[in-house]
Amino acid sequence: MSEYQFQVSQQDAGSRLDLFLSRMDLELSRNQVQRLIENGHIRVNGDPQKASYRLRSGERISLFLPPPPPDELSPEPLPLNIIFEDEHLIAVNKPPGLVVHPAAGHRHSTLVHGLLHHCGHLADLGGPFRPGIVHRLDKDTSGILVVAKNNLAYRHLSRQFKGHRIYKEYSTLVYGRPRQPSGQFTDPIRRHPRDRKKMGILAGGREAHTTWWLERLFGDVSLVKVVIKTGRTHQIRVHFAHGNHPVVGDATYGGKKRVRSVQNPLVRARLKQVKRQMLHARRLVFKHPATEGELDLSTPLPEDFASLLDFLKQFHSVETPRSGDTGTRS
């Protein structure tokens, strides 16, 4: 089994055990957490507890995830929004809420299952449960995802990602008003020593480079364009949270709690309804693995993100002036 350890902070004291773990970015629903509790896979200070148990500050939670079943991946018919496809690769617009590949708690109905049904096969490389996967997006992050159909494409695309030669552009909605029209984060990122499913700005972390440009102000929240050179886990979410601008809807890194600071009651009520982090991978530019020609792929915001912006435009919407470098890629 895989073991995860968590320590309850003062802020989380009083939370139900099942709700606390469902917020820990384990890609587990509350129902899945409850089943793990019922099966004895979750303990508090070494003792089993009920799902309704109220946590106390300083308590340690151990979660044991059973290993994945040995069965093979089975294709499943899932709706796919295909942006580009040929014999070497396929690029899709992943909706929020869709898990990319099978993992504990998500054995079926992932993007990989749908791609296998559509394509018939994917690259052998990547592992038995991650065929063709050269990069990933978090479950609740939407946008462009490229998958290799054959091993030649897998190796070529992997080298581009590892060599930081792929242009990756995002849209995100964050709390607060940045003091400057643009900026950079270069703080190193590594896995949190106590919460293994959470990342942090910590000594000894790996290089992480995030550049951003302010696009529009909505009072207490801001629409930001982001370009990342590296691709660390949760990079954008961690960097903006560290900069005191957590992503709207991000329960893991402070985006849910920050909603209390919003002054306008109508906006505050609307932001409380956001169910996922407002982060969208809107553009990807890379070399085709066979032709070496440049592929420039883009996709519009998903409906939930776009409708939230339409609502916010009613309140203090100010488009920022485009002075200096705006990050446009030539």
C-alpha positions in Angstrom: 0.0 0.0 0.0 1.0 3.7 -0.5 1.0 5.6 2.8 0.3 9.3 3.2 0.8 11.3 6.4 -1.0 14.5 7.4 -0.8 16.8 10.4 -3.8 18.8 11.5 -3.2 22.6 11.7 -5.0 25.0 14.0 -7.0 26.3 11.0 -8.3 22.7 10.2 -9.1 21.9 13.8 -12.8 21.0 14.2 -13.1 19.7 10.6 -14.7 16.4 10.0 -12.1 13.6 9.1 -13.7 12.8 5.7 -14.0 16.5 4.7 -10.4 17.2 5.7 -9.0 14.4 3.6 -11.3 15.2 0.6 -9.7 18.6 0.5 -6.1 17.3 0.5 -5.7 17.1 -3.3 -5.5 13.3 -3.2 -8.0 13.2 -6.1 -10.4 11.3 -3.8 -14.0 12.2 -3.4 -15.7 12.4 0.0 -17.5 9.1 -0.7 -14.2 7.4 -1.6 -12.6 8.7 1.6 -15.5 7.4 3.6 -15.1 3.9 2.0 -11.4 4.0 3.0 -12.3 4.9 6.5 -14.9 2.0 6.7 -12.2 -0.4 5.4 -9.7 0.6 8.1 -7.3 2.4 5.7 -7.4 5.7 7.7 -6.2 6.2 11.2 -5.8 9.2 13.5 -2.9 9.0 15.9 -2.8 5.3 15.1 -6.4 4.7 16.0 -9.4 4.1 13.6 -12.1 6.8 13.7 -15.4 7.5 12.2 -15.8 9.8 9.1 -17.6 12.3 11.4 -14.7 12.5 13.8 -13.8 16.1 14.6 -10.1 16.7 14.2 -7.8 18.4 16.8 -4.8 20.6 16.2 -1.6 18.6 16.0 -3.2 15.2 15.4 -1.5 13.0 12.8 -3.5 11.2 10.1 -2.3 8.1 8.3 -3.9 7.1 5.0 -3.1 3.8 3.4 -4.1 3.5 -0.3 -4.4 -0.1 -1.6 -2.4 -0.9 -4.7 -4.1 -0.7 -8.1 -5.7 -3.9 -9.3 -3.5 -5.9 -11.8 -6.1 -5.8 -14.6 -5.3 -4.1 -17.9 -6.7 -0.8 -19.1 -10.0 -1.2 -20.9 -11.1 1.4 -23.5 -14.2 3.4 -22.5 -16.3 5.6 -24.8 -15.9 9.2 -23.4 -16.6 12.5 -25.0 -13.4 14.1 -26.2 -12.8 17.7 -27.4 -10.0 17.0 -30.0 -7.9 20.0 -31.0 -5.4 18.2 -33.2 -4.8 14.6 -34.2 -2.6 12.6 -36.6 -0.9 9.2 -36.6 1.7 10.4 -34.1 -0.1 12.4 -31.5 -3.5 13.7 -30.3 -4.1 16.9 -28.5 -7.4 17.4 -26.5 -9.0 20.1 -24.5 -9.4 18.5 -21.1 -12.5 19.6 -19.2 -12.2 20.3 -15.4 -13.0 17.3 -13.3 -11.5 14.7 -15.6 -8.6 12.7 -14.2 -5.8 12.2 -16.8 -4.7 8.6 -16.0 -5.8 5.9 -13.6 -4.6 6.3 -10.0 -5.8 5.3 -6.5 -9.5 6.2 -6.3 -9.8 6.7 -10.0 -9.6 3.3 -11.8 -12.1 4.0 -14.6 -13.4 6.8 -16.8 -10.1 8.7 -17.0 -8.8 10.5 -20.1 -6.6 7.6 -20.9 -9.6 5.2 -21.0 -11.3 7.6 -23.5 -8.2 8.0 -25.6 -7.7 4.2 -25.9 -11.3 3.9 -27.1 -10.9 6.7 -29.7 -7.3 5.9 -30.9 -7.2 2.1 -30.5 -3.7 2.4 -29.1 -1.2 4.8 -27.5 2.6 4.7 -27.0 3.8 1.8 -25.0 6.1 4.1 -23.0 4.8 6.0 -19.9 3.9 3.0 -17.8 1.1 0.5 -17.8 -1.5 2.9 -16.5 0.0 6.1 -18.2 0.5 5.0 -21.9 1.5 8.0 -24.0 1.3 10.5 -21.2 4.2 13.0 -21.5 2.7 15.7 -19.3 -0.4 16.1 -17.1 -2.9 18.6 -15.8 -4.4 18.4 -12.4 -7.9 16.9 -12.2 -9.6 20.4 -11.8 -7.3 22.2 -14.2 -8.7 22.5 -17.7 -7.0 23.0 -21.1 -4.7 21.5 -23.7 -3.1 18.1 -23.1 -0.9 16.3 -25.7 -0.6 12.5 -25.8 1.8 10.4 -27.9 0.4 7.6 -30.0 3.7 5.9 -30.7 7.1 5.6 -29.0 8.9 7.9 -31.4 6.5 10.7 -30.6 6.7 9.9 -26.9 10.5 10.2 -26.8 10.5 13.3 -28.9 7.8 15.1 -26.9 9.4 14.0 -23.5 12.7 15.5 -24.5 11.0 18.8 -25.3 9.2 18.9 -22.0 12.3 17.9 -20.0 14.4 20.4 -21.9 11.9 23.3 -21.3 11.5 23.8 -25.0 7.7 23.9 -25.0 5.8 27.1 -24.7 3.1 26.7 -22.0 0.5 29.5 -21.5 -2.3 29.6 -18.9 -5.1 31.8 -17.8 -5.8 32.0 -14.1 -8.0 34.1 -11.8 -6.3 35.0 -8.5 -7.1 36.9 -5.4 -5.8 40.4 -4.8 -4.4 43.2 -7.0 -0.8 42.7 -8.0 1.3 45.8 -7.5 3.0 45.5 -10.8 1.6 44.8 -14.3 3.9 41.8 -14.7 6.4 39.7 -12.7 8.2 36.4 -12.1 8.4 33.7 -9.5 11.6 31.7 -9.3 11.2 30.1 -5.9 12.2 26.4 -5.8 9.4 23.9 -5.3 9.5 20.5 -3.7 7.0 18.1 -2.0 5.9 19.1 1.5 7.7 17.0 4.2 4.5 16.2 6.1 1.8 16.4 3.5 3.0 14.2 0.7 0.3 15.3 -1.7 1.1 19.0 -1.3 3.9 21.0 -2.7 5.7 24.0 -1.1 8.4 26.7 -1.5 11.1 24.9 0.5 14.9 24.8 0.6 16.4 22.1 -1.6 13.5 22.3 -4.0 13.7 22.0 -7.8 14.0 25.0 -10.1 10.7 26.5 -11.0 10.1 29.5 -13.3 6.8 31.3 -13.6 6.2 34.5 -15.5 2.9 36.4 -15.4 1.1 39.4 -16.9 -1.9 41.1 -15.4 -4.8 41.2 -18.0 -7.8 42.5 -16.1 -8.8 43.7 -12.6 -12.1 42.8 -11.0 -12.0 44.6 -7.7 -10.6 42.0 -5.3 -9.6 39.4 -8.0 -7.4 39.6 -11.0 -7.2 37.8 -14.4 -3.6 36.8 -15.1 -1.8 35.4 -18.1 0.9 32.9 -17.0 3.8 31.3 -18.9 5.8 28.6 -17.2 9.2 27.5 -18.3 9.4 24.5 -16.0 6.5 22.2 -15.1 6.6 21.3 -11.5 3.6 19.8 -9.8 1.1 22.5 -8.8 3.7 25.1 -9.9 1.3 28.0 -10.7 -0.9 27.3 -7.7 2.1 27.2 -5.3 3.8 30.2 -6.7 0.8 32.5 -6.6 -0.2 31.3 -3.1 3.3 32.1 -1.9 3.0 35.5 -3.5 -0.2 36.1 -1.5 -2.4 35.8 -4.6 -3.9 32.3 -4.3 -5.9 30.9 -7.3 -9.6 31.4 -7.0 -11.3 28.1 -5.9 -8.0 26.4 -4.9 -8.9 24.7 -1.6 -5.4 23.2 -1.2 -3.4 26.5 -1.3 -5.7 29.0 0.3 -8.1 30.0 -2.5 -11.2 29.0 -0.6 -10.3 30.8 2.6 -9.3 34.0 0.8 -12.9 34.5 -0.4 -13.7 36.0 3.0 -11.7 39.1 2.1 -13.8 40.0 -0.9 -15.6 43.3 -0.1 -18.5 43.1 -2.5 -21.1 40.7 -1.0 -22.5 39.7 -4.4 -19.0 38.9 -5.7 -18.2 37.1 -2.5 -21.3 35.0 -2.7 -20.5 34.1 -6.4 -16.9 33.2 -5.6 -18.0 30.9 -2.8 -19.8 28.8 -5.5 -16.6 28.1 -7.4 -16.0 24.4 -7.2 -12.4 24.1 -8.6 -9.3 26.2 -9.1 -9.7 28.7 -11.9 -6.7 27.6 -14.0 -6.8 26.9 -17.7 -4.0 25.7 -20.1 -4.9 27.9 -23.0 -1.9 27.6 -25.4 0.8 25.1 -26.2 3.6 25.5 -28.8 6.0 22.7 -29.6 7.7 20.9 -32.5 5.9 18.0 -34.2 7.8 14.8 -33.3 7.9 13.6 -36.9 7.9 16.7 -39.2 9.8 19.0 -36.8 7.3 21.7 -37.8 5.9 24.0 -35.2 2.5 23.2 -33.8 0.7 26.2 -32.1 -2.4 25.0 -30.3 -4.9 27.1 -28.4 -8.3 26.7 -26.8 -10.9 29.0 -25.3 -11.8 29.2 -21.6 -14.3 26.5 -20.5 -17.9 27.5 -19.7 -17.5 27.7 -15.9 -14.4 30.0 -16.2 -16.0 32.2 -18.9 -19.3 32.6 -17.1 -17.5 33.6 -13.9 -15.6 36.3 -15.9 -18.9 37.6 -17.4 -20.3 37.9 -14.0 -17.3 39.7 -12.6 -17.3 42.2 -15.5 -20.3 43.8 -13.9 -18.1 44.9 -10.9 -15.0 47.1 -11.2 -13.7 45.5 -14.4 -10.6 47.3 -15.6 -8.5 46.1 -18.6 -4.9 46.7 -17.8 -2.8 48.8 -20.3 -0.5 46.7 -22.5 2.7 48.6 -21.9 6.0 46.9 -22.5 6.4 43.1 -22.9 3.1 41.2 -22.5 4.6 37.8 -23.1 3.4 37.5 -26.7 5.3 34.7 -28.4 6.4 35.5 -31.9 
